[in-house]
Amino acid sequence: RTSLAVPRAVRPAVARRAVAPRAAAVAYDDLVPSGLNGKAMEFPPKDEFPTRAEVLASIPEECFVKDTARSLMYAAISTAMTVGCGVLAYLYIPMQLAFWPVWLAYAAVTGTVATGCWVIAHECGHNAFSDNRAVQDTVGYILHSLLLVPYFSWQRSHAVHHSRTNHLTEGETHVPYVKGETKGTMNLNLLANIGEGPFAIVQLFAHLVFGWPAYLLTGATGGSARGVTNHFLPNVNTGPVELFPGSWKGKVWKSDIGVVAVVAGLCYWAANAGFATVAALYLGPYMFVNVWLVLYTWLQH
């Protein structure tokens, strides 16, 4: 086991000294305090945090070594488990309406397993899968395309997400709505009209069921700097900042090829086996993959 603990010399000294007074507190007087009673607005000075170089220097070298064989093994395991779930369901669960609870359980289990394939492709997009870029992008492209994710488009927007995390206008996903802006006003009005409980239910349903497709198609939950964006049409960008500048536009079109090919395959499958079969074996797990994707990223942010 290796420890990723940051050495004492570079640890933030937040616990050892008083936190600086909250700046511009008057600006927040009209907001209802959260459970932390405003502590989230108290931010220690920058010099109390370690630098990026200090953090990286504290991580053991072996953590930066990419093992292509091991990565391929994990990709194969996740893929085999996902396909195996589908084959077992096809062989042993009757395609009858009376068995919908069983199919729902299958969708939940298989979608959870298939999330492993999504995460493998995520690592490819982060350049963490292999030193061989061709192998890495091939695996990521195939796995993401099979899950209807445009690989290179997502790779770019995800990099922007990490570089602009917590930025209220340039953040790429899970950006908080700002009071006074259109989305912020709409959500505050909805909360006031239906109450906190129903509002929470609406938010859960909207995010978990429609959140991921809405993000790919419109840039939902992104900051106002890019406005409406589309991961399949790189020229759709209503804000002043481009999401897919320069050569990234060509990569978006390349990503579309993989997704279109998979959609065509699903249509062919449905034409021969029936839509119900495709819905039960593929669309159900696909929906649960999206639920997990949105849920764990939403909780992180």
N, C-alpha and C positions, 0 to 999 in steps of 0.2 A: 504494500500500500504506500502511496505517496501522499504527502500533505501539501495542500495548496495554501497553507496559512501564510498570510503576509507577515514578514518579519516585523518585530516590535518597532524598529527604527522608522518604518514607513507606514505604520498604522495611523489612521486618523486619530487625532487627540480629542475627539468630541467628548469622550467620557471623562476626560481629565480636566476640562476647563468649562467655564460657563458658556452657554450659547449666546451669541450676539442677539441683542434685542431685535424683534421683528421690525423690518423696515416698512414704512408707509402703511402702518396698521389701519389708518383711517379709511384707506381704500377698500378694506374688507369688512367694515362695520355693518354693512347692510346684508352680509351673507350669514346664513345660519351655520353655527360651528358644527364641525363633524365630531365624531367620537373622540378625536384627539384634541379637541378644543383649540384648534389653531396651531398646534405644534408643528404641523407640516409646513407652515409658512416660516418657521424659524430655521434659517440656513446658516451653518457655520462658515467662517472665512475660507477662501479657496486654499490658503496655505496649510490648512489642517488636513488636506487630502493628499495621498501619495500621487506622484506623477504617473503617467501611463508607463513610462520606462521602468519606474520602480516596481510597479505591479507586475509587469512582464518579467522582470529580472527575478522575482520571487517564485516564479513557476518553474518546476523542474524541466530540464531540457527534453526529457522523454515524452512530455506531454505535447510537444510540437512535432513529433515524428509521425508521419503518415504511413500506415501499413496497408498497402493496396490489397494484399491477399486477405487480411482480416476484414477489411471493409467490404470486399466482394463476398466474403463468407456471410457477413451480417445481411447484406442485400439479398443473397440467395435464400437465407433462412426466412426472412420476412416475406419474400415473394412466395416461397414454397408453402409457408403456413397459410397465407392468404388464399392461394389457389386451392390448397387442400381443403379449407373450409368450404369453398364454393363447390368443389367436387362432391364432398360428403353431403352437402345440402341438396344438390341435384339428384343424388342417388337415393337419399333416404327421407326427404321431406316432400310429401305429396303437394302438387301444385293445385291446392284447393283452398277456397276461401275460409273453410272451417279451421285451417291450420295457420291462420294469420298470426296468432300469438307466437307460434314456433318460428315463423319467418321473421317476425319482429326481433325475437331473441337472436336468430341467426345474423340479422343485420347489425345488431349491437355488438356481437362477438366478432364478426368478421370485419366490421368497420374499425373496431379497436385494434385488431391485428394488422389491418391494412394501414393504419396510421404509422406503423413501423416503416412501411415503404415510403410514406410521405416524409418521415424524418430522415431516412437515408438520402432521399433526393435533396432535402434541406441542407444536409452536410455537403453534398456535391456543390450546391449553389454557394456555400460558404468557402469553397476551395479547401475543405477539410477531409475529403474522402481519399484522395490520392495525389501524388506528385505528377502522375501522368494525366495531363489535362484532358486528353482525348478520351481516356477510359472514364474519367470522372464525369465529364459532360455527357457522355453517351449513356451512362447509368442514370444520371439525374434526369436527362431528357426523356428517356423511356419511361421511368417510374412516374414522373410528374405528368407526362402526356396521358398515361393510362388512368390517372386520377383527374384528368381534364384540367390540369394546371399548365399554363404556358411557361415553360422552364426558364428561358432567358429573360422573359418579361418580368417574371417574379424575382429572378436573381437580381435584376437591377433595382426594382422597387424595394426589395428587402434590404439591399445595401443602403439605400436612401433612408429607409426606416431606422436602421441602426445608427446612421450618422446624424440623424435629426431627432432622436428619441427625446420625448418630452418638450419638443418645440411646438408652441401653440399654433403656428401658422405653417411651418415647413415640415412638421411631423407627417409621416406617411400613413400610419395606422393607429387606431385607438387614441386619436387626438381628442381631448376633452372639448365639449362644446363651450363656446365663449358667450357669456351673457352679453346681450346687445346685438349679436349676429343672428342671422336668420335661423340656423339650426338650434342655437341656444335658446332663442325666444320660443320656438315651436315646442321644444322639449319642456321648458318651464311651464308653458301654458297647458301642455298635456298633463303634466304632473299636478298642476293646480286643479284641473277639471276632473280627473278620474281618481286622484288619491295615490298615495305612495305604493300600496300593495298592488293594485291593478297596473300601475306604471311599471313596477318591477317585472311583472309577468309579461307585459308587452315588450319590454326591453329584452328579456330573456328569449322570448319566441323570435323576435325580429333578428337578434344577433345570431342565435344558434341555427336557425333555419335558413334565413336569407342573407346573413352577414357576409359569408365568403363569396358567393356569386355577386352580391352587390358591390363588394370591394373590387373584384376583378373587372366588372363591367362599368362601374361609375366612380371608383375611388372612394367609396363610402368610408367614413370615419377618418379620412385623410384631412390634412390641414388646408386652409383656404388658399395657400400660395400656389397650388397646382389646380385647384378647382376640380372640375369633373375630368376624370381620366379613364382610359380603357386599356386593359392589358392585351387586347387583341388588335386594336386599332391605334397605333402609336401617335397619330396626328390629333386624336381627341385629347385636348388639353386646354381647358378654358381659363386657367390661371396664368399669371405672368412667369412662373417657373416651370420649365419643361421636365417631365418625368423621364422621357426617353429622348435625350439629345443625340445628335450626330449618328454614329454607327449603330446605336442601340435600336434605332427604328428597324434596321434590317434584321436584327436579332429577334425583334418582336414577330416579324413575318415568318421567320424560321420556326419560332415557337408555335405559331398558328398551324403550321403543317402537321405537327405531331398531334395536336388536339383535334384537328379536323379529321385526320386519319382514324383516330379512335372513335369519334362520333360516327363516322361513316361505317366503321365496323359494328358499332352498337346498332345502327339502323338496319344493317344487313342481317344481324343476328335476330333482331325483333321481327323483321319481315319473314324470317324462316321459322322461328321458334315461338313467336308471339310476344307482344309487349309485356304481358304479365310475367313471363319468364325472365326477361331482361330486368324488369323492375324489381323482382324478388331477389335475383341473384347478384345484380350489379348496383342498381340505384339505391336500394336500401342500405347496403354497406357504405356506398359513396356518401350518402347523407350523414351517416354517423362519423365518417372520417372528417367531414366538414364541421360537425358539431364539436368533436375533440379539438380540431385545429383552432376554432374560434374560442372555445372555452379556456384552454390552457394559456393562450396568448392574452385573452381578455383578463384573466386572473393575474397574470404577470404584470399587466399594466394598470 
